[in-house]
Amino acid sequence: MRMSAVFTWVKGLACNVEHVVIRRTLGNGPRLHQVQSQALIMTPQLQQAIKLLQMNNLELNIYIDHELEWNRGH
């Protein structure tokens, strides 16, 4: 996976969160306001992507070799 593809994938893990907030305004009583925000959820896939992006070439090659060996054994 190329580096730009990884960043696009990581960016895609952000999710929109909508929630309703009840606020009391002066003179009008309670009013509903819808608030939308964006949150980045630290999923296991995102944690792995961050870990892989921090590795240099040698560390990444060792990690890939280790995972290949583990997958062959299972």
C-alpha positions in Angstrom: 0.0 0.0 0.0 1.5 3.3 -1.0 1.9 6.0 1.6 -0.8 8.3 0.1 -3.2 5.4 0.1 -2.5 4.7 3.8 -3.2 8.4 4.6 -6.4 8.3 2.6 -7.4 5.1 4.4 -6.6 6.6 7.8 -8.5 9.7 7.0 -11.5 7.6 6.0 -11.6 6.2 9.6 -12.9 9.5 10.9 -16.6 9.4 11.5 -19.2 12.1 11.8 -21.0 12.2 15.1 -24.4 13.9 15.4 -26.0 14.6 18.7 -28.8 16.9 19.9 -28.1 19.4 22.6 -30.9 21.0 24.7 -30.1 24.6 25.5 -32.1 27.0 27.6 -32.3 30.4 26.0 -33.4 33.6 27.7 -37.2 34.1 27.6 -38.0 31.3 25.1 -37.5 28.2 27.2 -35.6 25.1 26.2 -34.7 24.8 22.5 -33.2 21.9 20.6 -30.0 22.4 18.6 -28.4 19.8 16.4 -24.6 19.7 16.6 -22.4 17.8 14.2 -18.7 17.1 14.9 -16.1 14.8 13.6 -14.2 12.3 15.8 -11.3 10.0 15.1 -12.0 6.6 16.7 -8.8 4.7 17.6 -9.8 1.3 16.1 -7.4 -1.6 16.1 -6.9 -1.0 12.3 -6.0 2.7 12.9 -3.6 1.7 15.7 -1.9 -0.7 13.4 -1.7 1.8 10.6 0.0 4.4 12.9 2.4 1.7 14.2 3.4 0.8 10.6 3.8 4.4 9.5 6.3 5.0 12.3 8.5 2.1 11.2 11.6 2.5 9.0 12.3 0.2 6.1 14.2 -2.4 8.0 11.7 -2.6 10.8 8.8 -2.8 8.3 10.5 -5.7 6.4 11.1 -7.6 9.7 7.5 -7.0 10.7 6.2 -8.2 7.3 8.5 -11.3 7.4 7.3 -12.1 10.9 3.6 -11.8 9.9 4.1 -14.0 6.8 5.7 -16.7 8.9 2.9 -16.5 11.5 0.3 -16.7 8.8 1.9 -19.7 7.2 1.9 -21.5 10.5 -1.8 -20.9 11.2 
